[in-house]
Amino acid sequence: MNNFYLAHNEVNIFHYGSIQEGQTVTTGQPFLEYFETEQNLIDRLLALGQEYISTSPIINQSQL
């Protein structure tokens, strides 16, 4: 199962995020890659010279 995706044109458009089982991604970008882990996605973005910006909510540990 793939949990993360990266749609890009290798130049200046980079869209990425997480997907749930059964979801599909449709894009007009020439490249669509899937990754099993968030770290693999981050590594690929860095290899393409891009910065990873997390969209995950930050959990305040004091409220747990």
C-alpha beads as a LAMMPS data file, in Angstrom:
LAMMPS data file: protein, C-alpha beads

64 atoms
63 bonds

1 atom types
1 bond types

-500.0 500.0 xlo xhi
-500.0 500.0 ylo yhi
-500.0 500.0 zlo zhi

Masses

1 110.0

Atoms # bond

1 1 1 0.000 0.000 0.000
2 1 1 1.298 3.452 -0.910
3 1 1 0.708 6.123 1.700
4 1 1 2.265 9.218 0.111
5 1 1 2.417 10.732 -3.360
6 1 1 4.433 13.349 -5.226
7 1 1 3.188 14.926 -8.455
8 1 1 5.723 17.165 -10.176
9 1 1 7.275 18.460 -13.368
10 1 1 10.909 18.309 -12.091
11 1 1 11.168 22.097 -12.475
12 1 1 8.860 24.283 -10.417
13 1 1 5.672 22.384 -9.571
14 1 1 5.688 19.943 -6.641
15 1 1 2.445 18.700 -5.093
16 1 1 2.567 16.037 -2.384
17 1 1 0.540 14.594 0.420
18 1 1 -0.804 11.480 2.050
19 1 1 -3.462 9.176 0.692
20 1 1 -5.658 6.541 2.267
21 1 1 -6.170 3.015 0.996
22 1 1 -8.449 3.030 -2.020
23 1 1 -7.874 6.697 -2.872
24 1 1 -6.458 7.698 -6.243
25 1 1 -4.515 10.742 -7.347
26 1 1 -5.143 12.427 -10.677
27 1 1 -2.737 15.076 -11.906
28 1 1 -1.787 17.024 -14.975
29 1 1 1.871 16.807 -13.999
30 1 1 4.134 14.565 -16.080
31 1 1 5.474 12.673 -13.038
32 1 1 3.469 10.930 -10.311
33 1 1 5.395 8.951 -7.714
34 1 1 4.158 6.932 -4.740
35 1 1 5.980 6.227 -1.480
36 1 1 5.320 3.839 1.381
37 1 1 6.811 6.134 4.029
38 1 1 6.887 9.844 4.670
39 1 1 10.686 9.665 4.942
40 1 1 10.923 8.263 1.401
41 1 1 8.824 11.201 0.178
42 1 1 11.060 13.659 2.035
43 1 1 14.202 12.042 0.622
44 1 1 12.824 12.309 -2.928
45 1 1 11.906 15.972 -2.471
46 1 1 15.399 16.731 -1.167
47 1 1 16.906 14.877 -4.149
48 1 1 14.864 17.176 -6.400
49 1 1 16.180 20.230 -4.525
50 1 1 12.909 20.936 -2.735
51 1 1 12.049 21.580 0.898
52 1 1 9.486 19.396 2.667
53 1 1 6.760 21.304 4.485
54 1 1 4.620 19.106 6.699
55 1 1 0.872 19.573 6.637
56 1 1 0.324 17.279 9.628
57 1 1 -1.184 18.910 12.700
58 1 1 1.182 19.390 15.602
59 1 1 0.064 17.463 18.680
60 1 1 0.559 19.244 21.970
61 1 1 1.896 16.510 24.229
62 1 1 0.708 18.323 27.364
63 1 1 -2.897 17.860 26.243
64 1 1 -2.627 14.067 25.929

Bonds

1 1 1 2
2 1 2 3
3 1 3 4
4 1 4 5
5 1 5 6
6 1 6 7
7 1 7 8
8 1 8 9
9 1 9 10
10 1 10 11
11 1 11 12
12 1 12 13
13 1 13 14
14 1 14 15
15 1 15 16
16 1 16 17
17 1 17 18
18 1 18 19
19 1 19 20
20 1 20 21
21 1 21 22
22 1 22 23
23 1 23 24
24 1 24 25
25 1 25 26
26 1 26 27
27 1 27 28
28 1 28 29
29 1 29 30
30 1 30 31
31 1 31 32
32 1 32 33
33 1 33 34
34 1 34 35
35 1 35 36
36 1 36 37
37 1 37 38
38 1 38 39
39 1 39 40
40 1 40 41
41 1 41 42
42 1 42 43
43 1 43 44
44 1 44 45
45 1 45 46
46 1 46 47
47 1 47 48
48 1 48 49
49 1 49 50
50 1 50 51
51 1 51 52
52 1 52 53
53 1 53 54
54 1 54 55
55 1 55 56
56 1 56 57
57 1 57 58
58 1 58 59
59 1 59 60
60 1 60 61
61 1 61 62
62 1 62 63
63 1 63 64
